[in-house]
Amino acid sequence: MAGKFLALTPALYAAGAGQVELRTVRYHALD
């Protein structure tokens, strides 16, 4: 179980970072 969780963590982090980047791009586009 722990191994699967550790394997998922980077994927979740990458997905979260991608969403933040998309939001930042949208804010810049609105400006």
PDBQT receptor file of N, H, CA, C and O in Angstrom, charges set to zero:
ATOM      1  N   MET A   1       0.838  -1.206   0.000  1.00  0.00    +0.000 N 
ATOM      2  CA  MET A   1       0.000   0.000   0.000  1.00  0.00    +0.000 C 
ATOM      3  C   MET A   1       0.874   1.258   0.000  1.00  0.00    +0.000 C 
ATOM      4  O   MET A   1       0.633   2.187  -0.770  1.00  0.00    +0.000 OA
ATOM      5  N   ALA A   2       1.886   1.281   0.864  1.00  0.00    +0.000 N 
ATOM      6  H   ALA A   2       2.083   0.526   1.490  1.00  0.00    +0.000 HD
ATOM      7  CA  ALA A   2       2.734   2.471   0.965  1.00  0.00    +0.000 C 
ATOM      8  C   ALA A   2       3.440   2.743  -0.364  1.00  0.00    +0.000 C 
ATOM      9  O   ALA A   2       3.576   3.893  -0.780  1.00  0.00    +0.000 OA
ATOM     10  N   GLY A   3       3.886   1.671  -1.025  1.00  0.00    +0.000 N 
ATOM     11  H   GLY A   3       3.775   0.736  -0.688  1.00  0.00    +0.000 HD
ATOM     12  CA  GLY A   3       4.571   1.840  -2.306  1.00  0.00    +0.000 C 
ATOM     13  C   GLY A   3       3.660   2.480  -3.342  1.00  0.00    +0.000 C 
ATOM     14  O   GLY A   3       4.083   3.356  -4.097  1.00  0.00    +0.000 OA
ATOM     15  N   LYS A   4       2.405   2.039  -3.375  1.00  0.00    +0.000 N 
ATOM     16  H   LYS A   4       2.062   1.327  -2.761  1.00  0.00    +0.000 HD
ATOM     17  CA  LYS A   4       1.455   2.614  -4.334  1.00  0.00    +0.000 C 
ATOM     18  C   LYS A   4       1.203   4.080  -4.013  1.00  0.00    +0.000 C 
ATOM     19  O   LYS A   4       1.107   4.912  -4.916  1.00  0.00    +0.000 OA
ATOM     20  N   PHE A   5       1.098   4.395  -2.729  1.00  0.00    +0.000 N 
ATOM     21  H   PHE A   5       1.176   3.719  -1.996  1.00  0.00    +0.000 HD
ATOM     22  CA  PHE A   5       0.847   5.783  -2.334  1.00  0.00    +0.000 C 
ATOM     23  C   PHE A   5       2.021   6.674  -2.746  1.00  0.00    +0.000 C 
ATOM     24  O   PHE A   5       1.829   7.771  -3.269  1.00  0.00    +0.000 OA
ATOM     25  N   LEU A   6       3.248   6.181  -2.500  1.00  0.00    +0.000 N 
ATOM     26  H   LEU A   6       3.404   5.290  -2.075  1.00  0.00    +0.000 HD
ATOM     27  CA  LEU A   6       4.429   6.966  -2.860  1.00  0.00    +0.000 C 
ATOM     28  C   LEU A   6       4.516   7.153  -4.371  1.00  0.00    +0.000 C 
ATOM     29  O   LEU A   6       4.997   8.181  -4.847  1.00  0.00    +0.000 OA
ATOM     30  N   ALA A   7       4.052   6.162  -5.120  1.00  0.00    +0.000 N 
ATOM     31  H   ALA A   7       3.661   5.327  -4.734  1.00  0.00    +0.000 HD
ATOM     32  CA  ALA A   7       4.097   6.266  -6.578  1.00  0.00    +0.000 C 
ATOM     33  C   ALA A   7       3.059   7.277  -7.076  1.00  0.00    +0.000 C 
ATOM     34  O   ALA A   7       3.271   7.942  -8.090  1.00  0.00    +0.000 OA
ATOM     35  N   LEU A   8       1.950   7.386  -6.366  1.00  0.00    +0.000 N 
ATOM     36  H   LEU A   8       1.777   6.846  -5.542  1.00  0.00    +0.000 HD
ATOM     37  CA  LEU A   8       0.889   8.309  -6.784  1.00  0.00    +0.000 C 
ATOM     38  C   LEU A   8       1.208   9.755  -6.416  1.00  0.00    +0.000 C 
ATOM     39  O   LEU A   8       0.772  10.683  -7.099  1.00  0.00    +0.000 OA
ATOM     40  N   THR A   9       1.965   9.947  -5.340  1.00  0.00    +0.000 N 
ATOM     41  H   THR A   9       2.319   9.194  -4.786  1.00  0.00    +0.000 HD
ATOM     42  CA  THR A   9       2.229  11.304  -4.858  1.00  0.00    +0.000 C 
ATOM     43  C   THR A   9       2.825  12.223  -5.929  1.00  0.00    +0.000 C 
ATOM     44  O   THR A   9       2.313  13.326  -6.117  1.00  0.00    +0.000 OA
ATOM     45  N   PRO A  10       3.886  11.816  -6.639  1.00  0.00    +0.000 N 
ATOM     46  CA  PRO A  10       4.431  12.711  -7.682  1.00  0.00    +0.000 C 
ATOM     47  C   PRO A  10       3.413  13.030  -8.764  1.00  0.00    +0.000 C 
ATOM     48  O   PRO A  10       3.395  14.144  -9.289  1.00  0.00    +0.000 OA
ATOM     49  N   ALA A  11       2.562  12.061  -9.106  1.00  0.00    +0.000 N 
ATOM     50  H   ALA A  11       2.577  11.156  -8.680  1.00  0.00    +0.000 HD
ATOM     51  CA  ALA A  11       1.552  12.293 -10.138  1.00  0.00    +0.000 C 
ATOM     52  C   ALA A  11       0.544  13.332  -9.655  1.00  0.00    +0.000 C 
ATOM     53  O   ALA A  11       0.145  14.218 -10.411  1.00  0.00    +0.000 OA
ATOM     54  N   LEU A  12       0.135  13.219  -8.392  1.00  0.00    +0.000 N 
ATOM     55  H   LEU A  12       0.459  12.499  -7.778  1.00  0.00    +0.000 HD
ATOM     56  CA  LEU A  12      -0.822  14.187  -7.846  1.00  0.00    +0.000 C 
ATOM     57  C   LEU A  12      -0.181  15.568  -7.776  1.00  0.00    +0.000 C 
ATOM     58  O   LEU A  12      -0.826  16.573  -8.074  1.00  0.00    +0.000 OA
ATOM     59  N   TYR A  13       1.090  15.615  -7.383  1.00  0.00    +0.000 N 
ATOM     60  H   TYR A  13       1.614  14.799  -7.141  1.00  0.00    +0.000 HD
ATOM     61  CA  TYR A  13       1.792  16.899  -7.296  1.00  0.00    +0.000 C 
ATOM     62  C   TYR A  13       1.895  17.537  -8.683  1.00  0.00    +0.000 C 
ATOM     63  O   TYR A  13       1.684  18.740  -8.840  1.00  0.00    +0.000 OA
ATOM     64  N   ALA A  14       2.220  16.720  -9.682  1.00  0.00    +0.000 N 
ATOM     65  H   ALA A  14       2.391  15.743  -9.555  1.00  0.00    +0.000 HD
ATOM     66  CA  ALA A  14       2.353  17.229 -11.049  1.00  0.00    +0.000 C 
ATOM     67  C   ALA A  14       1.007  17.754 -11.539  1.00  0.00    +0.000 C 
ATOM     68  O   ALA A  14       0.948  18.798 -12.189  1.00  0.00    +0.000 OA
ATOM     69  N   ALA A  15      -0.077  17.037 -11.231  1.00  0.00    +0.000 N 
ATOM     70  H   ALA A  15      -0.029  16.190 -10.702  1.00  0.00    +0.000 HD
ATOM     71  CA  ALA A  15      -1.413  17.456 -11.656  1.00  0.00    +0.000 C 
ATOM     72  C   ALA A  15      -1.764  18.782 -10.985  1.00  0.00    +0.000 C 
ATOM     73  O   ALA A  15      -2.319  19.675 -11.625  1.00  0.00    +0.000 OA
ATOM     74  N   GLY A  16      -1.444  18.913  -9.701  1.00  0.00    +0.000 N 
ATOM     75  H   GLY A  16      -0.993  18.188  -9.180  1.00  0.00    +0.000 HD
ATOM     76  CA  GLY A  16      -1.730  20.145  -8.969  1.00  0.00    +0.000 C 
ATOM     77  C   GLY A  16      -0.932  21.307  -9.538  1.00  0.00    +0.000 C 
ATOM     78  O   GLY A  16      -1.463  22.406  -9.700  1.00  0.00    +0.000 OA
ATOM     79  N   ALA A  17       0.333  21.072  -9.841  1.00  0.00    +0.000 N 
ATOM     80  H   ALA A  17       0.763  20.179  -9.710  1.00  0.00    +0.000 HD
ATOM     81  CA  ALA A  17       1.180  22.125 -10.389  1.00  0.00    +0.000 C 
ATOM     82  C   ALA A  17       0.658  22.553 -11.754  1.00  0.00    +0.000 C 
ATOM     83  O   ALA A  17       0.688  23.738 -12.086  1.00  0.00    +0.000 OA
ATOM     84  N   GLY A  18       0.183  21.600 -12.544  1.00  0.00    +0.000 N 
ATOM     85  H   GLY A  18       0.159  20.637 -12.274  1.00  0.00    +0.000 HD
ATOM     86  CA  GLY A  18      -0.353  21.913 -13.866  1.00  0.00    +0.000 C 
ATOM     87  C   GLY A  18      -1.577  22.803 -13.758  1.00  0.00    +0.000 C 
ATOM     88  O   GLY A  18      -1.753  23.726 -14.553  1.00  0.00    +0.000 OA
ATOM     89  N   GLN A  19      -2.426  22.528 -12.773  1.00  0.00    +0.000 N 
ATOM     90  H   GLN A  19      -2.284  21.779 -12.127  1.00  0.00    +0.000 HD
ATOM     91  CA  GLN A  19      -3.629  23.342 -12.599  1.00  0.00    +0.000 C 
ATOM     92  C   GLN A  19      -3.248  24.757 -12.187  1.00  0.00    +0.000 C 
ATOM     93  O   GLN A  19      -3.851  25.725 -12.650  1.00  0.00    +0.000 OA
ATOM     94  N   VAL A  20      -2.257  24.881 -11.325  1.00  0.00    +0.000 N 
ATOM     95  H   VAL A  20      -1.767  24.095 -10.949  1.00  0.00    +0.000 HD
ATOM     96  CA  VAL A  20      -1.821  26.209 -10.890  1.00  0.00    +0.000 C 
ATOM     97  C   VAL A  20      -1.278  26.989 -12.083  1.00  0.00    +0.000 C 
ATOM     98  O   VAL A  20      -1.551  28.180 -12.228  1.00  0.00    +0.000 OA
ATOM     99  N   GLU A  21      -0.509  26.314 -12.938  1.00  0.00    +0.000 N 
ATOM    100  H   GLU A  21      -0.287  25.346 -12.820  1.00  0.00    +0.000 HD
ATOM    101  CA  GLU A  21       0.043  27.000 -14.109  1.00  0.00    +0.000 C 
ATOM    102  C   GLU A  21      -1.072  27.458 -15.036  1.00  0.00    +0.000 C 
ATOM    103  O   GLU A  21      -1.006  28.559 -15.584  1.00  0.00    +0.000 OA
ATOM    104  N   LEU A  22      -2.103  26.624 -15.220  1.00  0.00    +0.000 N 
ATOM    105  H   LEU A  22      -2.157  25.730 -14.775  1.00  0.00    +0.000 HD
ATOM    106  CA  LEU A  22      -3.216  27.001 -16.087  1.00  0.00    +0.000 C 
ATOM    107  C   LEU A  22      -3.929  28.224 -15.527  1.00  0.00    +0.000 C 
ATOM    108  O   LEU A  22      -4.298  29.128 -16.277  1.00  0.00    +0.000 OA
ATOM    109  N   ARG A  23      -4.122  28.255 -14.217  1.00  0.00    +0.000 N 
ATOM    110  H   ARG A  23      -3.822  27.521 -13.607  1.00  0.00    +0.000 HD
ATOM    111  CA  ARG A  23      -4.792  29.411 -13.602  1.00  0.00    +0.000 C 
ATOM    112  C   ARG A  23      -3.966  30.662 -13.801  1.00  0.00    +0.000 C 
ATOM    113  O   ARG A  23      -4.507  31.724 -14.110  1.00  0.00    +0.000 OA
ATOM    114  N   THR A  24      -2.651  30.546 -13.625  1.00  0.00    +0.000 N 
ATOM    115  H   THR A  24      -2.212  29.683 -13.373  1.00  0.00    +0.000 HD
ATOM    116  CA  THR A  24      -1.774  31.704 -13.788  1.00  0.00    +0.000 C 
ATOM    117  C   THR A  24      -1.852  32.233 -15.214  1.00  0.00    +0.000 C 
ATOM    118  O   THR A  24      -1.914  33.443 -15.433  1.00  0.00    +0.000 OA
ATOM    119  N   VAL A  25      -1.850  31.325 -16.177  1.00  0.00    +0.000 N 
ATOM    120  H   VAL A  25      -1.800  30.342 -15.999  1.00  0.00    +0.000 HD
ATOM    121  CA  VAL A  25      -1.931  31.738 -17.585  1.00  0.00    +0.000 C 
ATOM    122  C   VAL A  25      -3.261  32.433 -17.844  1.00  0.00    +0.000 C 
ATOM    123  O   VAL A  25      -3.312  33.430 -18.564  1.00  0.00    +0.000 OA
ATOM    124  N   ARG A  26      -4.330  31.914 -17.265  1.00  0.00    +0.000 N 
ATOM    125  H   ARG A  26      -4.289  31.104 -16.681  1.00  0.00    +0.000 HD
ATOM    126  CA  ARG A  26      -5.648  32.532 -17.473  1.00  0.00    +0.000 C 
ATOM    127  C   ARG A  26      -5.682  33.937 -16.882  1.00  0.00    +0.000 C 
ATOM    128  O   ARG A  26      -6.234  34.855 -17.489  1.00  0.00    +0.000 OA
ATOM    129  N   TYR A  27      -5.093  34.107 -15.699  1.00  0.00    +0.000 N 
ATOM    130  H   TYR A  27      -4.644  33.361 -15.206  1.00  0.00    +0.000 HD
ATOM    131  CA  TYR A  27      -5.093  35.432 -15.075  1.00  0.00    +0.000 C 
ATOM    132  C   TYR A  27      -4.305  36.420 -15.936  1.00  0.00    +0.000 C 
ATOM    133  O   TYR A  27      -4.722  37.565 -16.112  1.00  0.00    +0.000 OA
ATOM    134  N   HIS A  28      -3.170  35.977 -16.469  1.00  0.00    +0.000 N 
ATOM    135  H   HIS A  28      -2.831  35.047 -16.326  1.00  0.00    +0.000 HD
ATOM    136  CA  HIS A  28      -2.370  36.855 -17.326  1.00  0.00    +0.000 C 
ATOM    137  C   HIS A  28      -3.151  37.204 -18.593  1.00  0.00    +0.000 C 
ATOM    138  O   HIS A  28      -3.073  38.329 -19.086  1.00  0.00    +0.000 OA
ATOM    139  N   ALA A  29      -3.901  36.238 -19.114  1.00  0.00    +0.000 N 
ATOM    140  H   ALA A  29      -3.965  35.324 -18.713  1.00  0.00    +0.000 HD
ATOM    141  CA  ALA A  29      -4.673  36.481 -20.328  1.00  0.00    +0.000 C 
ATOM    142  C   ALA A  29      -5.775  37.509 -20.051  1.00  0.00    +0.000 C 
ATOM    143  O   ALA A  29      -6.067  38.353 -20.898  1.00  0.00    +0.000 OA
ATOM    144  N   LEU A  30      -6.385  37.434 -18.861  1.00  0.00    +0.000 N 
ATOM    145  H   LEU A  30      -6.148  36.749 -18.173  1.00  0.00    +0.000 HD
ATOM    146  CA  LEU A  30      -7.448  38.378 -18.517  1.00  0.00    +0.000 C 
ATOM    147  C   LEU A  30      -6.885  39.782 -18.329  1.00  0.00    +0.000 C 
ATOM    148  O   LEU A  30      -7.546  40.768 -18.655  1.00  0.00    +0.000 OA
ATOM    149  N   ASP A  31      -5.663  39.875 -17.802  1.00  0.00    +0.000 N 
ATOM    150  H   ASP A  31      -5.126  39.074 -17.537  1.00  0.00    +0.000 HD
ATOM    151  CA  ASP A  31      -5.053  41.187 -17.601  1.00  0.00    +0.000 C 
ATOM    152  C   ASP A  31      -4.814  41.846 -18.958  1.00  0.00    +0.000 C 
ATOM    153  O   ASP A  31      -4.305  42.965 -19.020  1.00  0.00    +0.000 OA
TER     154      ASP A  31
